[in-house]
Amino acid sequence: MSDFNNRFKSAIQDWETPNSLFDKLNSEFKFDIDIAASEINKKCDRFFSQEDNAMSQIWEGVGWLNPPYGDKGYKLKDWVKKSYHEALKDNCTIVMLIPARTNTMWWHDYCMKAYEVRFIKGRPKFKGGMHGLPLPSALVVFKKYSGDTKFSSYTI
């Protein structure tokens, strides 16, 4: 049997999104807020820091979210679930950069109901990283709508 215990571990959980990826998306979505950031890695002037606890906040506007994947307080599925529910409101759109974990229950419960899923072609290299992310990634766009989820590939 394979040993995956340390395969995807990292001491850093708040990797900064590459500008090349963010800028392209920002020109399309015009983000108002970075939902999980710090003063050092924020992508918008307005952001929720760890101290602000984004999970306890009301989200409005157009939000960018590169969640901390190994957060001790919240799991990735918690961020996805919160994004889905916040985006059911008329005034909220969330664009998430997350691992494409298509084998999980939360992916099927929430991401498959998103407005759009863009599977990233290539491996984004986060600021400070030596190599691209070692797992498949997706951009998941949550917003209120009625219809089927759109799927596409996205080249970085």
ABEGO torsion letter per residue (X at the ends): XBBAAAAABBABABBBBBAAAAAAAAAAAGBABBABBBAAABABABBBBAAAGAAABBBBEBBBBBBBAABAABBAAAAAAAAAAAAABAABBBBBBBBBBAABAAAAAAAAABABBBBBBEBBBBBGBABBBABBBBBBBBBBBBEBBBBBBBBX
